Amino acid sequence: MALLKDPPSGVEIDMNKISSNLSEWIVDVTGAAGTNYEGETFQLQFKFGPRYPFDSPQVLFIGSNIPVHPHVYSNGHICLSILTDDWSPALSVQSVCLSIVSMLSSCKEKKRPPDNAFYVKTCSKNPKKTRWWYHGKF
Amino acid sequence: MASAASPGDEGGASGGGSDKAEPGTSADNSSTGAFECNICLDTAKDAVVSMCGHLFCWPCLHQWLETRPNRQLCPVCKAGISKDKVIPLYGRGSTNQQDPRDKIPPRPQGQRSEPETNTNFPGFGFADAGFQMSFGIGAFPFGFFASTFTNGNNLNTGRPPAPAPGTPQFQEDQFLNKIFLWVAMLFIFWLLIA
């Protein structure tokens, strides 16, 4: 957790101290320049469980602006393998944010996932309970 | 958890020396950062290093390996990793620090390989053993068949003649014949299985 103190916040991450009782973080992420999401700001919510470094945090987009992206559902759930199956305890908040920004940046066409309507209706509140099928290179 | 402490440090140094505080923390980072566990981000305790060169506390790494026993990957580079492919690091004087960890198995032992000595004997001995083995297996069944065949047809003049039917010797002979036949069948069966 200490990795996100202040210095190494890399590209576009800044911590809002609002809801940080250390088990729930909100991180502001800005779309990278030169991509479809340039200038847009999104809010990511991190929830850390008791088994945190060994179990992945629950990460989803919240707020009014949820990116339109083939791997992001309109309820904020993100289809990203490192958030479940490929999680590693060496990943930090910073690296997760970087992965998400990178995922946004590589998007060619802004559109929702094909099964968005069905998924949003049927899914659990916790995206980690979804059995994700990873197709892309992420 | 260290992040909870850091705001306090900054608050203490906020009297106008905030510029000074930053170099101090970065110097701390650079001196300890090289030996931080990649999982708990503290200085590694009971340090082990993977074959891919990544440093962990043994308790941390063990817990991670237990989390996904069927898919053991290095947390940093996702190389294959396992308990016996991890090397413990012993610093000077670190052997005195023993804290009993009940659940966690002890760190894997360091492996010390003997320096190589050039003697030609081992290779020669192996070849010899292999030769004897194959010879024994090949020769035994044939000898056995030959002897039973000749005995059954009474063509062998060099041996004592077969005992007359009805005598106890004849029965013994038959009994022995059966035993040997069974042994031979068992042996062939074993050969087929093996």
HADDOCK unambig.tbl for C-alpha pairs under 7 A between the chains (distance, minus, plus):
assign (segid A and resid 1 and name CA) (segid B and resid 1 and name CA) 6.50 0.50 0.50
assign (segid A and resid 1 and name CA) (segid B and resid 3 and name CA) 6.34 0.50 0.50
assign (segid A and resid 2 and name CA) (segid B and resid 1 and name CA) 6.73 0.50 0.50
assign (segid A and resid 2 and name CA) (segid B and resid 2 and name CA) 5.40 0.50 0.50
assign (segid A and resid 2 and name CA) (segid B and resid 3 and name CA) 4.47 0.50 0.50
assign (segid A and resid 5 and name CA) (segid B and resid 3 and name CA) 6.05 0.50 0.50
assign (segid A and resid 53 and name CA) (segid B and resid 39 and name CA) 6.77 0.50 0.50
assign (segid A and resid 54 and name CA) (segid B and resid 64 and name CA) 6.13 0.50 0.50
assign (segid A and resid 88 and name CA) (segid B and resid 75 and name CA) 4.91 0.50 0.50
assign (segid A and resid 89 and name CA) (segid B and resid 39 and name CA) 5.44 0.50 0.50
assign (segid A and resid 89 and name CA) (segid B and resid 75 and name CA) 5.86 0.50 0.50
assign (segid A and resid 90 and name CA) (segid B and resid 38 and name CA) 5.49 0.50 0.50
assign (segid A and resid 90 and name CA) (segid B and resid 39 and name CA) 5.12 0.50 0.50
assign (segid A and resid 90 and name CA) (segid B and resid 75 and name CA) 5.28 0.50 0.50
assign (segid A and resid 90 and name CA) (segid B and resid 76 and name CA) 5.62 0.50 0.50
